[in-house]
Amino acid sequence: MARMENAHKVRKAVIPAAGLGTRFLPATKAIPKEMLPIVDVPTLQLVVDEAVRAGITDVVVINGRNKVAIEDHFDHAYELEHTLRERGNTDLLAQVVKVSTMVRMLSVRQKQPLGLGHAVLCAREAVGDESFAVLLGDDLIDNDRDPGIAQLIRVHEELGAGAIAIMEVPAGKEHLYGIVTGDLDPQGRMRIRDMIEKPKPGTAPSRWAVVGRYVLPPSTWRHLENTKPGAGGEIQLTDALRELVKSPEGLYGVVLQGTRHDAGDKLGYLRANLAYAMKRPELRDAVVELCREMVAGAGAGKA
């Protein structure tokens, strides 16, 4: 029993961040897309902060080539810290030091771009035989009181099953996501009956889509190792999760409380910047006025 309880305890998180970020070229030619700022905080730092607030102690970042900026950002910057200390800029110094001490971080290289499932599998040795969280590095769940991944951890620890975030997407957008089927209960939980990765337009069995948060049991590793290339010729995480659906414990979809921003999409990224700026008291009024000016200007231009 003690071993089972340890398996359910979630201490480690995997953040895949090895993608090329082609949707944001040329900005991402030399800068990882996960390091693009939301106002003045890198997207990835917001994701790591969510994990830390949920009690995660170790983060395994799956990196690709030319992504040393991620490791540098979460490391000490002694020259910068010294300069800020000498100048007496204690507020900025505290922010910089906090970033370098917020979590234990390990970087693992994904040497070939073989898909999300393969990226997660690269973390197997670092995570070990225990339950773990997966947070996509360009997916933001904005909830200051109850981090999105914490909501999944509670479901996993209560039920002993994998728990993944789901949301209802607009009709016609289903082909952009992994889609699940099942019956939603009043608590916003769904015991998943089946799932499919990016169904062809017009063939989706539902509008319930998987979005970038997962809490998975150690048996996931075995399923990932046995997963063959699927959609796009890549090893898809969704295909491995289907094996969890078939297991006695099952797999649960959870509608998270919070606002989701797809920072890997250009409009989603702009929306996230505006939303997070509006949360800042020193920026809110100015941002509202700026939006009014731009909308008025756009209307005048059409006239």
Phi, psi and omega in degrees: 000319180300322180295319180296318179298321179294324179296326182280339180289127185255111181243341187239147179230145176248130177238103177290126182215037185259000183294161182279343179066038186296335180292344181246017172295146006273359183302327185264014176299319182238351182244125177302139181300330179292345180262359175296137189279144165260101192064270179226018179237126178304142180308315183297327179295323177296322179292315178297319179299320177300315180297317181297317180295340178270002178097005177291135181252338183228130178241127176254112179265126177269110187256160170244187178295153175061030179241032181294342179300328179294312180297318181298321184297323183265011176256168175291141174244086191299319181296316179296314180298319179297316181296316180295323179293318180295326181276354180074019181273076188292328181294310180294323179299317180298320179296316182295316180294322180301318181299320184281349183239006189287336184197157170279124186237137177235134179256129179237133183274129168266108190282339178227139180280079187256016175110167183296319179300318179294321179299315179296319181298332178299340182270004188304310182293324182290327183275316182082194187269067178211163178295152184209159178258153172233127178235123178286137190286350178240018179245122182249134172244108186268105175207104184290332185271324186219092183308142183304315182292333176294325178297321178289322179301319180297318179296317180297315182290332179284317188259343183071021182236162174296147179225130182230150181282137176228155174211153178276125183256158180298148176303136181095351180254001187299328184292353179270356189227168162281133186246138181242158174232150181160179181255126182276131178267173183299341179274002182078026178247146180225121169283113190286132177268324181197164178208152181219140181273120174044070180297155178297147181309132178085002182244001185295136181282348178197182175249014179272114186250148174279130176239170202294042175222133182216144167232120194233147179280164181299336179297345178301326182300316181297319180292321178296319180297331182265359183281129177270159177305136182239234182304132179073010181073016182250161175277108187269133176299323181303320181296322177291323181294334177299330177290327175293324178303322183281346184286160179301324180289328179080185179223134184246137170265142182229128175279112185283147172273122183142174180255126180264133176238126175271091182282001174269359178246141187299313179292322177297322179294316178296319179297318179298318179299316179294317183296316181287327175295323180293340178280348183267115183306324183283349182246336191308304185298319181294323179292318178300315180295320178299316179297319178298316180298318182291320178295316178298320179294321179295320179295320180293326179294324178291326181294000000 
